[in-house]
Amino acid sequence: MVPLAVQHRHEPSVLVRDGDEVILRCERCPALAYAEGVSKLYGGSLLDEECPHDAVPKMTPLSFSHIGRPSRS
């Protein structure tokens, strides 16, 4: 789910977590996503829509832990 949010240029972070359920938010816009781990149900604008900000997104701790460090040439 996090790689998809990053692909849409969001800066994902955890808003609320309760057991197998989590709500993520973008740190730059009002986009949200919901995920439920047992049934692998997920969705939301964080995963479906591009972030409206033109600036290059920052790497959040959540995106860093799922994507990894950007490669350097």
DODREN-29012 format. One line per field, with one value per residue (C-alpha): residue number from 1; residue in three letters; y negated, x, z. Coordinates in nm, 3 decimals, always signed. Each point is the difference from the previous one (the first is absolute). Example, Ala and Ser with C-alpha at 12.3 -4.5 7.8 and 13.67 -1.06 7.14 Angstrom:
<rs>
kolvo = 1 | 2
loza = ALA | SER
v = +0.450 | -0.344
u = +1.230 | +0.137
w = +0.780 | -0.066
</rs>
This chain:
<rs>
kolvo = 1 | 2 | 3 | 4 | 5 | 6 | 7 | 8 | 9 | 10 | 11 | 12 | 13 | 14 | 15 | 16 | 17 | 18 | 19 | 20 | 21 | 22 | 23 | 24 | 25 | 26 | 27 | 28 | 29 | 30 | 31 | 32 | 33 | 34 | 35 | 36 | 37 | 38 | 39 | 40 | 41 | 42 | 43 | 44 | 45 | 46 | 47 | 48 | 49 | 50 | 51 | 52 | 53 | 54 | 55 | 56 | 57 | 58 | 59 | 60 | 61 | 62 | 63 | 64 | 65 | 66 | 67 | 68 | 69 | 70 | 71 | 72 | 73
loza = MET | VAL | PRO | LEU | ALA | VAL | GLN | HIS | ARG | HIS | GLU | PRO | SER | VAL | LEU | VAL | ARG | ASP | GLY | ASP | GLU | VAL | ILE | LEU | ARG | CYS | GLU | ARG | CYS | PRO | ALA | LEU | ALA | TYR | ALA | GLU | GLY | VAL | SER | LYS | LEU | TYR | GLY | GLY | SER | LEU | LEU | ASP | GLU | GLU | CYS | PRO | HIS | ASP | ALA | VAL | PRO | LYS | MET | THR | PRO | LEU | SER | PHE | SER | HIS | ILE | GLY | ARG | PRO | SER | ARG | SER
v = +0.000 | -0.245 | +0.050 | -0.085 | -0.319 | -0.100 | +0.075 | -0.260 | -0.253 | -0.001 | -0.021 | +0.285 | +0.021 | +0.197 | -0.197 | +0.276 | +0.366 | +0.249 | +0.365 | +0.109 | -0.329 | -0.313 | -0.341 | -0.174 | -0.365 | -0.217 | -0.262 | -0.244 | +0.032 | +0.132 | +0.346 | +0.303 | +0.378 | +0.285 | +0.351 | +0.307 | +0.272 | +0.321 | -0.025 | -0.212 | -0.271 | -0.344 | -0.315 | -0.377 | -0.310 | +0.043 | +0.308 | -0.113 | -0.368 | -0.206 | -0.243 | -0.351 | -0.154 | -0.069 | +0.021 | +0.323 | +0.202 | +0.051 | +0.351 | +0.066 | +0.264 | +0.222 | -0.031 | +0.047 | +0.324 | +0.142 | -0.146 | -0.033 | -0.254 | -0.163 | +0.111 | -0.244 | -0.021
u = +0.000 | +0.280 | +0.182 | -0.325 | -0.042 | +0.360 | -0.057 | -0.282 | +0.248 | -0.154 | +0.192 | -0.167 | -0.013 | -0.207 | -0.296 | -0.165 | +0.084 | -0.214 | +0.094 | -0.025 | -0.154 | +0.188 | -0.086 | +0.278 | +0.011 | +0.207 | +0.207 | -0.051 | -0.368 | -0.328 | +0.028 | -0.072 | +0.016 | -0.145 | +0.141 | -0.121 | +0.264 | -0.198 | -0.218 | +0.258 | -0.257 | +0.138 | -0.090 | -0.020 | +0.112 | +0.357 | +0.024 | -0.215 | +0.077 | +0.312 | +0.109 | -0.088 | +0.331 | +0.263 | +0.303 | +0.196 | -0.135 | +0.218 | +0.087 | -0.200 | +0.109 | -0.284 | +0.094 | +0.368 | -0.071 | -0.200 | +0.184 | +0.356 | +0.269 | +0.004 | +0.292 | +0.283 | +0.178
w = +0.000 | +0.084 | -0.334 | -0.181 | +0.205 | -0.076 | -0.369 | +0.010 | +0.149 | +0.351 | +0.328 | +0.192 | +0.378 | +0.250 | +0.133 | +0.208 | +0.059 | +0.190 | -0.021 | -0.364 | -0.116 | -0.100 | -0.142 | -0.191 | -0.097 | -0.228 | +0.180 | -0.292 | -0.091 | +0.149 | -0.165 | +0.221 | -0.037 | +0.206 | +0.028 | +0.185 | +0.017 | +0.054 | -0.312 | -0.185 | -0.062 | -0.086 | -0.190 | +0.004 | -0.181 | +0.129 | -0.225 | -0.292 | -0.064 | -0.066 | +0.271 | -0.122 | +0.115 | -0.267 | +0.229 | +0.021 | +0.295 | +0.306 | +0.112 | +0.318 | +0.252 | -0.122 | -0.367 | +0.083 | +0.187 | -0.293 | -0.300 | +0.123 | -0.058 | -0.346 | -0.214 | -0.064 | -0.332
</rs>
